[in-house]
Amino acid sequence: MKLKTDKIRLIDKLKPEYSAIFEKSNLEFPELVARIIYCFEETEFVSDIPFGIWIDIKFFTNVYSPFDLFTDNI
């Protein structure tokens, strides 16, 4: 019997202020934002974000570390 475990994805931990940035940026850069959001939906750990996606994230958010984008209380 296989147990189903619900993974907490990065999209679930994304801070609201960054979610708003991506929503606004989606109007001008829909393909880039779609790649980022897809990554967040499929990824469980910040350390698993591909470098190319991180460069795109930094373009929109200007954060120093990807860990700053997410809450750690989940």
Secondary structure, 3 states (H helix, E strand, C coil): CCCCCCCCCHHHHECHHHHHHHHHHCCCCHHHHHHHHHHHHHCCCHHHCCHHHHHHHHHHHCCCCHHHHECCCC
